């Protein structure tokens, strides 16, 4: 199957799934997570979610590039890929957040506000997409190209980070789905265009 067709199918499926979540699943799921009362688990996910901060990867990526660009080019290129990919997915997520202006779950909990109010960047109105999910899946993708044997663990960690945004009631399901897809898609495009070894492109169906 040709790559444009694969992208079209994946994007269409994402839009359909996101629309279904927006219409039927986001609010019930957010209310359920909000109702949970387990301080230990909440504290655990409060720590896990920190690994979705872009600085956790931008700084190490830049350091890898600066420290190893002369002696270990493979590590240096991996660091450059990590820095660029996280920066690009983060900027893309922030741009979409500003355009979409989606209310975070807490606005529904407090004032029953739900939906989009375009071109807003107040913290309570930047729910879509999840930047933490985008960063987590971006980092998992990049690191799995450097350490392919750890791919399952790396993507499992990304899933946990993305899930933490739901458990902490910071995002809706559709926000996390969109953020995860954004992270994978933007990083895959960067990889195949700028960072892949020769004759070693990754097809969307193999990620």
N, C-alpha and C positions, 0 to 999 in steps of 0.2 A: 504494500500500500504506500502511495506516495506521501511524502512528508506534509505537504499542504492539506491533504485530505485528513491525515491524522490530527493535525492541529485544529482543523474545522470541527471534527467529531469531538475532540476533547473540549474545545471551547463551548460548543453547543450543549454538551452534557453538563458542563459546569454551570452554564447559564440556567439550564432547566433545573438542576439540583438546587442552585442558589435561590431561584424563584419559588420553588416548592418550600424550601426552608423559610424564606421570608413570609410566605403566605400562611404556612401551617405549623412550622416547627420552632422558629426562633423564640417566640414569646413563651410557649410552654416549657421549653428546655431552660431558658434563662430563669424563669420563675422557680423551676425545680432546683437548679443549682443554687439559686439565692436562698432557698429554704433550708438547705443543708446546714447542719450545725455541728461540725466536728473540728475543733480548734487545731488538733494535731495534723489532720489532713490538710486543712487550710494553710497551716504554717508550712507544710511540706511543699505544696504547690506555689506558695508565695516565694519560696527559694528557687524552685524549678523555673519559674517564669522569668527570673533574672537572667537566665541564659538565652533569652530571646532579645536581649538588649544588643543593638548593633555594635556598641563599643567593645563587647566581649570578643568580637572578631575583627573589627577594623584595626585596632591597635596591634594585636598579634600578627595579623596579616602584613601590616606595614613593617613591623619589626623583622619578620621573616625575610621580607624582600631586602631590607636595608642591610641586615647582618650577613646574608648568604648569597647575595647577588654575584659575588666574585668567586667564592669557594664552592658553593653547592647550588648550581643554577636550578636544579629540579625543585628544591625547597623554596628558593627565591621566587620562582615562577608560580608555585603553589600559593605563596604568601600574596603575591600580586593578584592572582586570581581571586583569592578570598577577599581581599580588600575591595577590589573593583566590583565583584559580584554583590557583596553586602551593601556597598554604597549605592549601586544602581537599583537594586530591589528596594532599598530603603527610600530612595528619592522617588521611585515610582509609587510606592505605597503612600508616601506623604502627599504626593500630587493628587492621587485619587481620593485620599481622605478629604483634602480641601475641596475638591470638586463635588464629591458626593455629600459631604456634611451629614453623615448619618448619626442619629442619636444613640448614645451608649445605653446599655441596659439600665443603668441607674436612673436615667431620665424616665424610663417606663415605670420603674419601681416607685419613684417619688411622685411623678406628675402624669403618668400614662402617656408620655410622648414617645411616639414610635414612627420611624420612617426617616426621610431625607429632607434636609434643608440646605440646598446647594450653596457652595462657596462660603463655608464657615470653617474656622480653625480653632474654635474654643475646645478645650480638652474634652468636654462632654459631648461634642459633636464630631468626633473623628473616629468613629467605630469601624468604618468600612474602608479598606480591608484591614485585617489584623497585621500590624507591622511586626509583632513578635513572631507570628506564624511564618510570615514571609522571610524574616531573617533566619529562623530556625531551619527551614527547608533549604534556603540558600546555602547556609553553612554546612548542612548535612550533605548536600550535593557536592560542594567543593571538596570537603574533607574525604568523601568517598572516592573521589578521583585520585587522591593522594594515598589513601589507605583503603583499597577496595575490599580487603578481608573484613573490615569493620563496617561495611555498608549497612547491614541489617541493624546493628546497634546504633549507628549514627542516625538513621532514619527513624528508628524507634524512639531515640531521644527527641528528635524533632516533633514526633507525634505527641510525646508527653508535654513538651513545651507548648505546643498549640492547644492541647487539651487543658492546660493550666489556665489559659485565658477564658475558657468556658467555666471551669470550676470556680474561678475567682469572680465570675460574673462581670468580666470586663468587656466581653464581646459576645455577639450572637454566633450561632453555628455558621450562618452564611458568611460572616466576616472572616472566620477562621478558614473556611473552605477557600474563599477567594484569596486570602493571604498566602495560604499554602501553595495554591496553583501559581500565583504571581511569583513566588520565590523560585519554584521549580522551572517555570517557563522562562523567566528572565535569565536565570543562570544557564539553562540549557542553550539558549540562543547565544549568550556570551561565549560559552564553551566551544560550540561548533563554529563560531565565527572568528574567535580570537585566540583561544587557549588550548584547543585540542592538539595533541600530537599528530603528526602527519598520518593521514589514512586511518584516523581513529575517532571519527564522529560518533556521538551517541544518539541513537534514534529515540524519539519520544516514547515509543512503545517499550523501550528497554530500561527506562529510569525507574 
